[in-house]
Amino acid sequence: MARPQQIPKRPPLKDEEIESASYVGSGEHKVERWWDGLPMARVGPDGHATRPKKQNTTICPKVLEAERAIATTWVREALRRGRYRYFEGDKTYPKHIWHMDADGQFWFGFAVNQEQGTYKGWPISEAEKREAFD
């Protein structure tokens, strides 16, 4: 299957669209109880996911409500700074965004709902960021 094509640049999101975007997270990337319930990821002794067809799942350490608020801040900052690409089929919000936090850690954001602007995310390497966005 071919990768979706990048489409021509769209006008920036409106301020109200950016301010309504949020980080909601996903149990698929959690290994401990988090603000939305029980984790769904399972990891082996090596720290890698073991669930069938989910071995490439990256574990997200954000499990506290305060961490959710911080992640919402980086979602909005990524949208404000244009740290995304729109591809064929993307709706109001881009499916993929990225952020680099104060510690230099890159984060990949994936739109759970492109019309509401809700995202889940996980840490990525700089090389993974370049591969996805540069």
C-alpha positions in Angstrom: 0.0 0.0 0.0 1.4 3.4 -0.9 2.0 6.1 1.7 -0.4 9.0 1.5 0.9 12.0 -0.4 1.6 15.3 1.3 -0.9 17.8 0.1 -0.3 21.5 -0.6 0.1 23.7 2.4 -3.1 24.7 4.1 -3.8 27.9 5.9 -2.8 27.8 9.6 -5.3 26.6 12.1 -7.3 29.4 13.8 -6.5 30.3 17.4 -9.8 28.9 18.6 -9.1 25.6 16.8 -5.6 25.4 18.4 -7.0 26.2 21.9 -9.6 23.4 21.6 -7.0 20.8 20.7 -6.0 18.4 23.5 -4.0 15.4 24.5 -6.2 12.5 25.5 -3.7 9.7 25.5 -4.3 6.0 24.8 -4.3 2.9 26.9 -2.5 1.2 24.0 0.7 3.1 25.0 0.4 2.8 28.8 1.8 0.1 31.1 0.4 1.5 34.3 -3.0 2.9 35.5 -3.5 6.4 33.9 -6.1 9.1 34.0 -8.5 7.2 31.7 -8.3 3.8 33.3 -6.3 0.6 33.0 -3.3 0.2 30.7 -3.6 -1.9 27.5 0.1 -2.3 26.6 2.0 -5.3 27.8 5.8 -5.3 28.0 8.3 -8.1 28.5 11.4 -8.0 30.7 13.2 -6.2 27.9 10.8 -3.3 28.1 9.3 -3.9 24.6 5.6 -4.5 23.9 4.5 -8.1 23.7 0.9 -7.9 22.6 0.3 -9.6 19.2 0.6 -7.2 16.3 1.6 -4.4 18.8 5.3 -5.2 19.2 6.3 -1.8 17.7 4.2 0.1 20.2 6.1 2.8 22.0 5.3 3.1 25.7 4.2 6.6 26.9 5.2 7.3 30.5 2.6 10.1 30.9 0.0 8.7 33.4 -0.9 11.6 35.7 -3.5 14.3 35.1 -0.8 17.0 35.5 1.2 15.2 32.7 -1.9 15.2 30.5 -2.2 19.0 31.0 1.5 19.4 30.0 1.0 17.2 26.9 -2.0 19.3 25.9 0.3 22.3 26.0 2.7 20.7 23.7 -0.1 19.6 21.3 -1.2 23.2 21.1 2.4 24.5 20.7 3.0 22.0 17.9 -0.1 23.2 16.1 0.7 26.8 16.7 4.3 26.4 15.4 3.3 24.4 12.3 5.1 21.2 13.5 3.0 18.9 11.4 2.2 17.9 7.8 -1.2 17.4 6.2 -1.6 14.4 4.0 -4.4 13.1 1.8 -7.5 12.4 3.8 -6.5 14.6 6.8 -9.5 16.5 8.1 -9.4 19.8 10.1 -6.5 18.8 12.3 -3.3 17.1 10.9 -3.0 13.4 11.7 0.7 13.7 12.8 2.4 16.4 14.9 5.7 16.6 16.7 7.1 18.4 19.7 10.5 18.7 21.4 10.2 19.2 25.2 12.6 21.2 27.4 14.7 18.1 28.0 15.3 17.7 24.3 12.9 14.6 24.0 10.9 14.5 20.8 7.3 13.5 20.9 5.1 12.1 18.1 1.4 13.1 18.3 -1.2 11.1 16.5 -4.8 12.5 16.0 -7.3 10.2 17.7 -10.0 12.4 16.2 -9.1 14.8 13.4 -12.3 16.8 13.7 -12.1 17.4 17.4 -8.3 17.8 17.6 -7.7 15.1 20.2 -4.3 13.4 20.2 -2.3 10.6 21.7 1.4 10.6 21.7 4.7 8.9 22.6 8.4 9.6 22.8 10.5 9.2 19.6 14.1 9.7 18.7 15.4 12.6 16.6 16.0 10.2 13.7 12.3 9.0 13.9 11.2 12.7 13.9 13.3 13.4 10.8 12.0 10.4 9.0 8.4 11.4 9.7 8.5 15.1 9.2 11.6 16.3 7.3 
